[in-house]
């Protein structure tokens, strides 16, 4: 799972990538598909698991480093510190 975070976006989002092949029954059309036909079908448990992982990733990504060594090892924090200096 890939996580996307934009520092100017107040609500970061998780994105997942999946390869999907669509097959329709004879007599069916794409217009009858509910939701995005390019995404795979997921169970409620899979959706719950994805949401839990996304929340974990967002929590971890918002944790501040404890010292300068940790901050300097993370490109996102370096970028954030530079943005604050240029304000």
C-alpha positions, -999 to 999 in steps of 0.1 A, spaced: 0 0 0 13 34 -9 7 64 12 4 99 -2 8 130 20 8 166 9 18 191 36 -6 217 23 -35 192 24 -53 192 58 -66 157 53 -40 132 39 -54 103 20 -42 68 15 -41 54 -20 -39 18 -31 -30 4 -65 -47 -26 -80 -48 -43 -113 -83 -52 -124 -97 -71 -154 -134 -65 -160 -156 -92 -173 -193 -88 -177 -220 -114 -182 -238 -116 -215 -265 -89 -216 -247 -67 -190 -233 -33 -196 -207 -11 -178 -235 14 -170 -251 -12 -147 -219 -14 -126 -223 3 -92 -191 21 -81 -158 24 -101 -155 -6 -125 -117 -1 -127 -114 -10 -89 -115 -46 -77 -143 -59 -56 -136 -58 -18 -153 -73 12 -163 -53 43 -133 -69 62 -109 -58 35 -122 -23 36 -120 -22 74 -84 -35 72 -74 -9 47 -90 19 68 -71 6 99 -38 6 80 -44 41 66 -51 55 101 -19 38 114 1 53 85 -13 88 91 -6 85 128 30 74 122 35 101 96 24 129 120 47 118 148 73 144 154 110 133 156 125 133 191 158 148 181 175 166 152 191 134 140 157 117 134 144 149 117 174 151 94 169 114 84 134 122 71 131 141 38 95 152 47 107 169 79 136 186 61 112 200 35 88 211 63 116 229 82 127 246 50 91 258 44 88 272 79 121 291 75 109 307 42 76 320 57 
